[in-house]
């Protein structure tokens, strides 16, 4: 099965709504229609910039998808500061990241909560990007596969096979996020193959063949082509490089 690559830019806690408008516009100027034919492109601004980014994308008819960095699994209620899946869907959000290591480590998201968020995204008609990844200590202890497959099982728990097939998984080794260090392409491909095997075991070969699995962790224009050369890797979840439209465009156009 041919899986169309996805290049997703996670802006994290950067860019005001005005800066987001400029960033989306500048990125669009650097991409051609053929680029969108080859690759799906998505940007993930902060919550406060989603509406502004949506307006630019819709007004200019851009083939850029809008993503959110997190979601609360509850639909509504007295949860100060929380943002629900129906709220995001109403803004035209297509993708939502769940289980990012920073959410797990800094904000205390548990595996059970990640699973609830994934189901909320699916029920909201959007696509979850379920992030998994091991720490340096877990990697050095030889526990990479057990850690990431456990996170994946919790993240997609309760989903039907067709929902998993339409989902996205992001393998982001924690030790490679924002550090300048990256897993080499062979190591990343092996981890992603293990995740695909887990999906095959839990949800069937069809879902495993269809689900897109990205690599994330200090991805930049200098290393993206080597990762994309691996058959198992279907794209990238890009952090710092996505904040610069020139660099992000170069990552998106990795084949040039």
N, C-alpha and C positions, 0 to 999 in steps of 0.2 A: 504494500500500500504506500502511495506517495503522500508524504506529510509536508504541507507547505510550511516553510520556516517562519518562526515568529521572533521578531526582535523587539523587546519590551524595555522601555526606559523608566526605571524607578527613580524618581527625583527626590524621594525621601523628604526631609523637612527643609526644603529649599524652594525658593522662588515665590514671590507674591503673585497675586492674580494678574497684575499688570506685566510682570516679568514672564509669567506663563504664556500670555498672549504673544509676546515677542518671540519666545522660544519656539512655540508651535509654528508661527509664521515663518521664522527663519529656517526651521527644519523643512517645511514644505517647499521653500524656494530651492533647496539643495537636492530635492528628490524629483525623479521623473516618473511618468506613468508606468514605464517598464519596471521600475524598482518595486512598485506595489504589486505588479503581476508576479514577481519572483518571491516577495517576502511580505508577510503581514507586519505592520508597524503599529506599535501602541505606546502611548505615553501615560505616566502615572503621576500626576501632580498631587500636591497636598489637597486636602478636602476644600480649603478655602479658595482654591484656584480651579476646581472642577467646572463650575458654571462658566467661567471665562473661557477656559479651553474648549468646552463644548460649543460655545457660541462661535468661536473662530472655525472650528472643524465643520460645523453645520453651515455657517454662512458662506465659507469658501469652498464647500463641497470637497473637503479633503478626505483622502482614503487613509486617514490615521484614526486608529481606534482609541477610545478613551478608557483609561483604567483607574481604579482606586487602590490605595495602598493597604487598606484594611477594612473591616466591617464588623459591626456587632451582630451576633447571631439572633438577637431578639428583634422583632418587627417594630415595636414601639413601646413606650412606657416611660416611667420616671427613672431614666438612666442618663444623668447629666453628662454631656460631652460625647455621648455615643452617636454613631451614625449607622442607620439600618440599611439592609439590602433594598427595600422598596424606595428609600430616599435616593440611593445610588442609581437604581434602575430608571427613576424619573428624570435623571440628569443625562441619560443616554450612555451610561457606563456599560462597557461590554465585558471587561476583565476586572477581577478583584484578586489581589494577592492575599493569601491566608497562610499563616504559619511562618512568616518570615522570621529568621533567627533573631532579629532585633526585637520583634514582638514577643518572641518566646523568652529571650534573656532579660530584656529591659522591662517589659510590661507584664511578664509572668503568664503569658498565654500557655495553657496546658494543652496536651494532645487532645483531650476530650473537647475543649473549647474550639480548637482548630477544626475538628470534625464537625462541630455544630455550625461554625462559620461557613465551611464548605457547603453544607447542605442548605444553609440560608441563601448563599449565592446562587446555587442551582435552582432553588425554588423561586428565586427572584428573576429567573430568566437570563442570568448572566453566566460567564465562564470563570470558574475559580482557577487561579494559579497556585497550586499547593506547593509551598516551599519546604524543602527538607535539606538537612546538612549536618555533618558531624563536626565536633570541636577538634582541635589539634590533639588534645589528650586522648580522645576516643579514636582518632585515626592512628596515633602512635601505638595504641593498645591493640590495634587490629580489629576494631569493632565497627568500622565504617558501614559495612553492609547491614549488619544487624540493627544499627542505629537508624539508618535512613529508611530501611524497609519497615521498621516499627513505626516511624513517623508517618510514612505513607499509608500504612494500614489504618492508622487512627484518622488520618486526614480524609480518606475516602470511605470510611465506614458508613454503611447504610445506603450508599449510592448504588443505583442499578448500573449494569454494565454499559448501557448506552450513554448514561450520564458521565461515567468515567472516560469513555471513548472521546467525548466532546470536551473533557477537561484538559488542563495543562499542568504539568509538574515541573518544578524548577529545582534542580540539584545545585545547591549553593553551599560548598564546604565553608563552615563558619570561619575557619582560619584564613580564608582567601577573600573575605568580604572587606573591602576598603583598606586592605593592607598592602596592596601592590603585588602580593604573592598570588599565584594561580596554580590550580591543579594542572598538570600537564595533560594534553589532549587524550592520551591513552588512558590515564588514570580516571579522567572524567568520563570517558566513554565506558569504561568498565563499571563504574558506579551507576551510570544511567542504564546500562544493560541489566544490572541487578534489579533496578527499579522496574524495568519493563517486564522482567521475569516475574516479579512479584505481582504485577497487574495481571499477567497471564494466568498465574496461579489462583488469584482471588476473583477475577472478573472475566477471564476467558481470553483466548488468543486474539479474537477480533478487537477487543478493547485495547489490548497490548499493542496491536499493530496500528491502531488509530490514534492513540493518545500522543500528544506532543510533549516531549521532555526537553527542557532547556538547561543550559549550563549558565551559572552565574558566579561571579567572584572576580573582581578586578578585570573584567573584559574591556578591551580597548581596540582601536584600529590595528594595532600591531600584532595582536594574537587571535583575533576573531576567525580569520581564515583557517587556521590550523584546527580550531575546534569544529568549525562547520564542515571540514573535510571528513569528519567521522560520521559514519552512517547512523549511529545511534542518537546523535545530537541534532535536535530539531530547531535550534535557535539559541537565544541568549537573553538573560535578564541582566540588564546593564545598569550599573549604578552611576558612579562619578562621571564617566564619559558621556552619559546621556544628557548631562547639564549643558554641554557645549554642542550646539547644533552642528558645527563642522565635524567634530569628532563622532557624534552620534550618526550623522549621515554616512561617514566613512565606515562605521561598524555595519550599518544597514546594507551598504554597497560592498560587502566583504569580498565579492568575487572579482572586483575590478583591481 
